[in-house]
Amino acid sequence: MNKDASGGRTALIIGSMAPRGGPSLLADILLGRVAEPEEIGRIAAFRALEAPASMTGAVIDAIGASFVR
């Protein structure tokens, strides 16, 4: 089973950022923004393909390079 570790720009994410500094949190994200819902949708569509059959147990981080594994 593969997993996407998404952090898309939704009302829930934006709301949870406000008490912790809001826009200043974006300074810690290399891209300077959180992913758009459409970007997360493209990750989900890729995972639904049969093409990545050899990709098992993978985590696809959609975190704007806020940390490096």
N, C-alpha and C positions, 0 to 999 in steps of 0.2 A: 504494500500500500504506500502510495506517495502522498505527500502533504504539502500544501502551500501555506507558508507562514505570512499571510497577508496582513497588511496594515493600511488598507485603503482609506481614502478620504470619505468618511461617512459622518452623519450627525453624531453617532456614538463616539467615534474617534475624536472628532473635533471637540465635542463636549468634555471628553476626559482629559484633553490637553489643557483646557482653560485653567483649572485649579493649579496646574503644575507649571505655569509660566506661559501658556499659549504660544504665541509666535516665536518666543525666544527658544522654545524647544526645537524649532525647525533649524536653528543654527547648528544643532548637533547632528543633523541629517545631511550627509554629503551632497545629496541632490537639492537640498533646501526646500523640500516639499514631501508630502506623503503621496502615495499612489492614488490615482484616480480609480473609481470603481470599474471603468472600462479596462484599465490595465490589469486589474485582478481577474476580470472576466476572460481576458486573453490567456492568462495563466491557466485558468480552469478549463478553457477550451483545449489548450495544448495537452493537459493531463487526460482529457477524454479521448484523445486520439489513440489509435492502436500503434502508431509509429514509435512511441517511446517504450516499447515492450521490454527492452532490456534495462530500463531505468526502474529500479526497485528500491524501496526504502529511502527515497530521496526527499529532502525538504527543499522546496523552492522558496527562498526568502524574498519577499517583496517589501523590503524595508528601507529602500532608498539609500542603501549603503550606510545606515546609521551605525553598523558595526560590521566587522569582517570576521568570518569564521576561519 
